[in-house]
Amino acid sequence: MDSPANLRPAQRRWKTLLVAACLIAGCDSEQNEAADVGADAIAAEPADDVRQGIVSPAATGFAFVPCGSSDTLQLDSSEPLVSIMSAVADSGTGAFAIARLATQTRADTVFFATRDQFECHSDWSSFEYRATGSNPGWVAEVKNSALHVRRQNARDTIVQVSQSQGPNLMFSATDSGVVRLELAWRACRPGNGAHHAWSATLTIGGRTFKGCAVPGKRRPG
């Protein structure tokens, strides 16, 4: 195996990205555990106003404090992933989560949750959506109407995509549609114990890859 010193810059960038993605998606897992979130789960929706922050148990439901902020928001107790937050946030202990803001004082949807509170220090602003999977390792990021795909032992791919909204959130190559990333509102839990609200399906090169997905930066407008 090549040592870090012997890797070319492009290889180092790929390995750094893959390692970072593995922290989210659990690349050591042979297969992601996917299951329906529940009968009251909503369809996949664009993450148009999301925040990263720390969730902790409150008198009713959970309190959500955005990273770098002292504001405390209420996490809606009817949100279908509150049971996940109960499992992730032990009594008196917080957890990192990505949530959508319903109002200035209330978050109503959890897209991602993990016990690792240090995720508040990660860079979530370089992409709008990120999907990751394993065996082989792959990362697909939506950035400014383009889909950037990196796969282990394959060439990097960048294509312009159009977004469509139905039961699932879809990003398809505008020139042919043969490259496609689909996000479905189905619970996805990789081997690292994190919880995702979205399962991801990447279609590229005539092959299909399964994984989990998270939203990143707040979309303008």
N, C-alpha and C positions, 0 to 999 in steps of 0.2 A: 504493500500500500504506500502511495506517495506521502511523504511528510509535508506539512504545511509550507515549508521552505521551498519544496520542489514544485509546488503547484503554480500554474500560471495565474495571473490576476483574475481572468474570467472564471477559472475553476474555483479560486478562493471565494469570489463573490457568490457563485452558485452554492458552494458548501455552506457559507455563512447563512444564506437565505434559507437553505434546506434545514439547517440546524434550528434556526429561529422558528420556521414553520413547524418543525417537529415538536417544539415546546407547546404549540397550540394544538396540533392534530395528532400527536402521538405516533410518530412514524415507526415505532417498534411494534405496533399492533399489526397482527396478520389481517384483521378484518374489522372495520368499524361496526359498532353495534348500532343499528338503526331501528327505531320503533316509532310508532305514531305518538305525537305529543299528547293527544287526548281528543275527546269528542268536541271540546270547546276551542280547539286550536284554530288560529286564523290562517289564511293562506299566506304564502310568502309575500312580503311587502317590501318595497324599496325602503332602505334605511335612510330616510331623508332628514332625520334629526336625532342622531344617536350620541351618546356620551359614554365614556369609559369611567368607571368609578368603583368605589368600595361599598358593598352591601353588608349590612349587619342587622340582626334581629331587633325589632322595635316592639312597642306595646301591642300594636296591631300590624301584622305583616312584617315588612322590612323597610329600613331606611336606606336611602341611596345617596352617597356623597360623591359627586364627580371628582375625578383626579384633578389635583391642583386647586380645588375649591373648598370653601368652608360651608357652602350651602347644603342643606339637608333636604332631600326630596322624599316623598312617600312612594313606595313601590306598591302599585295597585294589588290588593290582596286577591282579586279575581283573575289575575294573570295566570295562564295555564302552566307557567313554569315555576310558580312559587314553590311547588313540591320539590323541584330541583334545587332551588335556593335553600330550602330547609335541609337538604342533604349536604350541600356544599358549605353553608355557613353554620358551623357548630354553635351551640349556645354560647353567646358572649364573644364569638369570634367572627370577624368579617371575611368576605371573599371578594375577589375581583369579578366584575361583571360588565358587560356591554348592554346598555338599555336604551330604549327609545323614549324620548320625552313626549308625553301627551299634553302637558301644560308646563308652565314655568316652575310648578311645584310638585309635579307628579310624573313618575315614569310608569309606563303601562305594559312594556314588553321587554323581556330579557332574551337577548340573542346568544349570549355566551357567558359562562360562569366557570370559575376555577378557584381553587384554594390559594393559588399563587398570587398574593397581593402585589408582588413586584411588577406584575404586568402593567401597572400604572406608569412605570418608567419606560415601557416599550414605545416604539414609534408606530402609532396607529394612523398617522396622517399621510402616509405615502401611497395609500390605495383606498379605493372606495369599497371594494369587496375582495376578500382573499379566500380561496379554496385550496385545501391541501389534502394529500393522500399518500399512501405508501405502497410499496411492493409492485412496481418501482416508485420511488419518491417523486412527487410532482407538486408544483405550486402554480396556481393560476390567479392572477390579479387583474381586476378591472381598474384602469386608470384613465380618466379623461377620454372616454369612448373607445378605448383600446383594451384588448385582452392580451396580457403578457403571460406566456406559458413557459415554464421551465420544467424539463423532465430529466430524470437520471438517465444517462447514456443516450441522450437524444438532443437534437439541435433546438435552441431556443426559438420560440415562435411569437411574433407580435402581429396581431390583426386588428383592424378597425371593426367594431361591433355595434349592432343596434340592440336596444333593450326593448323587450316586450313583457307585458304584465298579464298573466292569466292566473290559473291556480298556482303556478310556479313563476319564479323570476328567471327570465331567460336572456342570455347575451349570445348573439349569433353573428358570425362573420358577415359583413355587409356584401362581400364580393361573391361568396359561394354558399355560406351557411354550413360548410363541412366542419368548421371549428365552432364548437358551441359549449357554453357553460350554463348549466341549469341548477338553480337553487330551489329545493323543495322544503316546505315547512314540515319536516320530519326530524325528530330528535336524533342526534348523531353523537355518539360517545366513544371516542378513541381510547387507546390503551393507557393514556396518561390520566384518566379520571375526569377530564374537563367535560363540560356539557355544552353542546351546540344546539340551537334551535333549527338550523338549516343542515340538511344533507346536500351534498354536491355531486353532480355528474358532469364530467368533462369528456367531450367527444372530440377526438383529434386523430388524424392519420388513420382513419378507419377503425380506431380502437376506442373503447369506453373505459373511463377510470372513475372510481367511486371515492368519495371523501367527505369532509366536513367543511363548513364555510362560516365566516364571520364578516360583519361590516366593519369598515375602517373609519375614514374621516367623514365629517359632516359634509353633505353635499350642498353646494350653494344654491340659492334661489328658492 
